[in-house]
Amino acid sequence: MALVVYLGAVALVTLRPAPEDDETLGLARRVIEQLADLGLPVTFDGVEAVANVVMFVPFGVLVGLLLRRPWWVVVLLGAGTSTLIETVQRWLPTRYATVQDVVMNTLGAAVGVLALVLVSRRAGTGVRSRPVDGAGVRRRAGRGWGRARSTRRTRAQPPT
């Protein structure tokens, strides 16, 4: 349910007609100008880039929790979702599709799934090992965050 609400919010923010320079956007521009006047390295383009990263962090977390696939699958899905959004924006008269948005959104999905992996490993709720299967490969429980690793010993390896 959370993923549906999140995706609906992303669709609303990215696909509805862009507002003209309304009061909120004007206020944001004024605050950014004042921060720049104080000598802080802040630009509207920089704030927009960071906002694109932040917008897709929940994507990485929520899709990662839902699918329990390797991290790179979640990042690719983030890139695909962002590409779909930008493709639709090409046909919307008040929107501008950019490759930078796809890159920043994909980075946000990567940050989200990385946070999920780190938190789950730290909490001990992440990947757990299962016994070695008949092929000598230790499989991990769940369908996701780790790779299967071989537990076979070769003659060159001393016993532990």
Rosetta blueprint (number, residue, H / E / L):
1 M L
2 A H
3 L H
4 V H
5 V H
6 Y H
7 L H
8 G H
9 A H
10 V H
11 A H
12 L H
13 V H
14 T H
15 L H
16 R L
17 P L
18 A L
19 P L
20 E L
21 D L
22 D L
23 E H
24 T H
25 L H
26 G H
27 L H
28 A H
29 R H
30 R H
31 V H
32 I H
33 E H
34 Q H
35 L H
36 A H
37 D H
38 L L
39 G L
40 L L
41 P L
42 V L
43 T L
44 F H
45 D H
46 G H
47 V H
48 E H
49 A H
50 V H
51 A H
52 N H
53 V H
54 V H
55 M H
56 F H
57 V H
58 P H
59 F H
60 G H
61 V H
62 L H
63 V H
64 G H
65 L H
66 L H
67 L H
68 R L
69 R L
70 P L
71 W H
72 W H
73 V H
74 V H
75 V H
76 L H
77 L H
78 G H
79 A H
80 G H
81 T H
82 S H
83 T H
84 L H
85 I H
86 E H
87 T H
88 V H
89 Q H
90 R L
91 W L
92 L L
93 P L
94 T L
95 R L
96 Y L
97 A L
98 T L
99 V H
100 Q H
101 D H
102 V H
103 V H
104 M H
105 N H
106 T H
107 L H
108 G H
109 A H
110 A H
111 V H
112 G H
113 V H
114 L H
115 A H
116 L H
117 V H
118 L H
119 V H
120 S H
121 R H
122 R H
123 A H
124 G L
125 T L
126 G L
127 V L
128 R L
129 S E
130 R E
131 P E
132 V E
133 D L
134 G L
135 A L
136 G L
137 V E
138 R E
139 R E
140 R E
141 A L
142 G L
143 R L
144 G L
145 W L
146 G L
147 R L
148 A L
149 R E
150 S E
151 T L
152 R L
153 R L
154 T L
155 R L
156 A L
157 Q L
158 P L
159 P L
160 T L
